[in-house]
Amino acid sequence: METSGILEVRDLCKRYPGFQLSDVSFTLPRGYIMGLIGPNGAGKTTTLKLILGAVHRDGGTIQAFGLDPAREGAAVRSRIGFVHDEPRFYRQLTLAQNAALVARLYRTWDDDEFRRLAVAFELSMDKRFGDLSHGNKTKFALALALSHKAELVVLDEPTSGLDPVFRRDLLDTLTELLQDERASILFSTHITSDLERIADYITLIQDGRIVFSQAKDEILERWALVKGGLDQLESLPPDFFRGLHRGAHGFEALTDDAAATRQRLGDSVVIDRATLDDVVFYTTGSESDA
Amino acid sequence: MTELIRRDWIALRRDLILHRRTLVLVALIYTAFQAWFVTDISSTTAWLVLNCIYMAVLTVVPLSIDEKTGTLPWLCTLPVTRADLVRGRYVTAWALVVGLYTVAVGLAAFVPGSQLSALSLLEPDRLLLAAGIVTFIVALLLPFTIRFGFMGVLLTLVAAQVLGGVMLVVVKITGGGVGGGIASTIGGLRHGILVLRETLSVPVFQLALLALLVLINWASYRASVALFRRRDF
């Protein structure tokens, strides 16, 4: 029986030597896009692999379409389209041969859709996979992931090797997927501007822990960049801001409550809209001095 | 059951496509080798033993391709279970063995000057002996190949060599006492099999042996699945 979210992750834990994913929780509702952001080594890829059942979890629960990937991995993966940040298919085979191997594993495979995407992505099907550029490898992986009517598309840094024009086209393609509100997308990326364009929810992960998982509009509404003089910092508690950068003549800081900051500091500071890039920069970095 | 067969067929087809070039090369070398072999060896049993060892190793080695190409993490994101992936390896290995054995029988029948009788290679006893040797090697090598890739094959073969070396040293030190013990154990095993065959009727004995071989393959497969499931990708 399906639960309220197409994907529900609760208190997820995974231990590696030197790294631990701890108590990761978030919910992705059906028909929405969630961006998973965070610095390198934060635990984004590990989280995605746990959702796919490719690694074993040490604690917590995952429900994808109401199923547990650890117990019903094949059934879960048949409904997921996955793109790895470094796509690996059989180098010695052509794209057509690779696609034929993959197609047989999906009962919902749509060959017409695959051919349409291959043409749209300008992929030459008689080329060997090993001869493709990184960008074209990603395009091929995307074409496969979007050709079996996946209900959940999981993308691990898919846009990192792509040129800006194709990146924009891809984001449009992903948005089109959500037209009938049947599919959902979980999108891990460093390029936060992509998420500002298409994401509905943002989950920030750092050092294996969730910093927040909220609706994007709520984040952009509540979080703000604050600029002011250094003397103003003296009257504030040390943890008033989520991140702080001191310069020679003033400070720039991030607040997670723009209204409260405005109420407390009034017009003595400048409060600007924060981008997701600002949020990642200030929440994952420590207080710094210029 | 139909779904299981469908998945195994997909896995077998996948491996045949993946290894097509290697398989053509192996088939050519194997055919040339066997063409010479059948004209040079007159003992069917000796031929059978050497050929089965050769076949089993030939089929196991190419199956480590996913380790070499780094495609295992990707395979684990597809809608197949780990057990499906492992079973595909066993199905492919046995399909290749059957294919190679068929080629060898054909060569024994048609190569001019062949000293072997093709019909004798198809006798139930010979087929069981062949299946026994292949089972022993495949059941031993595949779990390590599946867990560690080609390195697993090498490690197993090196371990067997080391074990053999240690045995020789021990035999030397004990003045042949242990060697005699091993020889008498093998002799006793052979005697036991012969007694069992005489006690049971031949067809019952053959069926029991076949069941034992199936059981060993199944145990090896379960061990491989257990080893493979422990891996994180």
Interface residues (C-beta under 8 A of the other chain):
Chain A: K49 L52 G53 A54 V55 H56 G73 A74 A75 R77 S78 I80 F82 H84 P87 R88 F89 Y90 R91 Q92 L93 Q97 L101 V102 R104 L105 Y106
Chain B: I10 R13 R14 I17 L18 R21 T69 G70 T71 P73 W74 C76 T77 L78 P79 V80 T81 D84 R230 D232 F233
